[in-house]
Structure formats: structure tokens, C-alpha cells
Amino acid sequence: MAKINILYGSVYGGAEALAEEIGRWLTDQQHQTSVIESPQISDVTAPDCLLVITSTTGQGDIPGNLEPFFYTLRDQFPLLNAKPFAVIGMGDSSYGDTFCGAGEKWFELLCELQGKAIRPLLRIDATETLEPADEAMPWLKEWVNEI
């Protein structure tokens, strides 16, 4: 099975809780899974697959625990050589144009690093979904079947 690293950016704990839940499910499916709050470059380059789960803060910004690493990746630019990845963005659609802005930024960066997007960015809207896993799990199951 695959070695999958899950990076998460969370302000109030929602993205962290979702990352933990997904990590447990992937482990139950016999994948080697790590859920990472403060990643290093090797956490992106070493695994077979990468999943980023991030809430959005401010005006489409990346949460503080993941933001410095985002800029490190952008500056060091380690090529992912078609490594499969996916991004789950969490936000509030009442913010308009900045809805899931952090997820969009991550998706774009991983594409620029020449990762292979297996699924489109999943946008989870807090105004419509009380339990993010309800939307994430069916999407995740399709992603896992494609990696």
C-alpha cells in the first residue's frame, strides 16, 4: 500500500480533526499514513502520495502553522516529479472571492512543483456542512482508488 503524508493547516481545529479522521481511515485501509502539523521538505518529497487539508483564514490566507512551510516550498521549489496529490480546502463561502483561498494556493503550488493532481480541489463550505468528513470521505475514497 501507499505511504501517504497528510499536511494540515488549522486555525480552530476543524482541519486538524478532519486530517486525523482521514489518517485513521487510511491506516485502516492498510496505508502507511502520517498526519503532520509542522512539515519539512522531506515530508513532501519522500511519501508516495500527498494530501493537504487546510482551512482558510483572513482574506484567503493559509493558517499560521502551515504558512511558513508554504513559502519554504515555493522558494526552494523541490520538484515532485508527478507525485500524486490532493487538496481539501475548508472555508466559508460568505467570504466571496477568498472562499477556500488557502486550498487554492496549495493546489496551485503543488501543480507548479509538478505534482499530479488526482482529483480536483475539494472545497468544503462551513455554511453548508456541519461535518466536513461527510463531504470528504466519499471524495477521499475515489482519490485512494486512483492513486
N, C-alpha and C positions, 0 to 999 in steps of 0.2 A: 504494500500500500504506500501511499504518498506521505512525504514529510511536508506538513503544511504549517507555516507560521502565520499567526493572526496578530496583526498590529492594531491597536485601538487608540483612539483619541476621544477622551470623555471629559465632560465638564461636571455634570451632575450624576454620573454613574450609569446612565442608560446604555451607552455604547459599551462600557465595560461589562455590564451584566449580559448583554447580547453576545459579546465576544466569549465570555465564559461559557454560556449555554451552548453556543456553536462549537466551542472547543470540546466540551464534554460529548456532544453528539458525534463529532468527527472521530474522537478517540473510541467511542463505542462502535464505530464503523471500521475499526482497526487501522486508522491513520495515525501517524506519529504527529502530534499536534502540540504547538507551543503558543500560549497567549502572552503577548509581550506589550508592556506599557511603555518602556523606555528602550527602543530598539537601537541596534548598532548596524553598520553596513552589512556585516555578515548575516544578520537576521533577514536580509532581503536577498542576498546573493546565494546563500547556502541551501535553503529549502527547495523542494521540488515545485512547490506552489506557494502563493502569497495571497492572503486575504486582508484587506484593510477595512476596518469598521470605524467610522468617525462621525461624531456629532458635528454640528456647525455652531460656531459662537460668533458674537459681534455681527459684523457685516459680511458674512460668508467666510469667516476665518476658521483656521484649524485650531483645535483645543491646545492649550499650553503644553501638555505633556508630549504631544506629537509634532508640534510646530518646529522646534529646533531641528529635529531629525529630518523633516521635510526639506528644509533649506540645506542641510548637510547633503542629502541625496541629490538635490538639484545642483549643488556646487561641485560635488565630487563625480557625479554622473557615472555610476557603475552600470555598465550595460547588462541587461537582464537576458539577452540572447533568447528571446521568445519564451521566457519562463511564464507559465500560466498564472494569471492573477484575476482577482475580482475585488470590487469595492462596494461597500454598503455605506451610503450616506444617510445620516439621520438629521432631520431638521423640522422646521415649522413653515409651512407654505405661506403663512400670513406675512412673512418677511419678503415676499415677492422675488425679485431677481437674485437675491442671495440665498434662496432656499437650497439647502444641501451643497452650499458653495465649497465646503471643505472636501466633501466627497468628490466633487467635480475636479478640484485641484489635484487630488491624489490620483484620480483616474487619468487625467491628462499627463501628469508626471510619469506614471508607470508606462504609459504608451510611449512617451518621449524616450524613456530608458530602454525601449524596445522589448517591453514585456508583451505577452499575448493575452489580450482581454478575452476571456472565455464567455463571459456574459456582460451585457450592458450594465452600467451603474444602476444599482438598486437604490431608489430614493424612498425613504420611509418618512411619511408625514405625521408628525406628532398630533396634528389637529384631526387626523382621521384614524389613527391606530393607537390603541391603548397599550397593546402588547406587541412590540416590534418583532418578536420571534414568529408571530402569526404570519407576517409577510416574508420574513427572512428564510424560514425553514423550507418552504416549497422551492424558492429560488435557489437556496443552497443545495438542495438535493439534485436539482438539474445541473448545477455547476459541478458537483462532485462526479456526476455521471459523465461529464465531458472532459475532465482532466486526465 
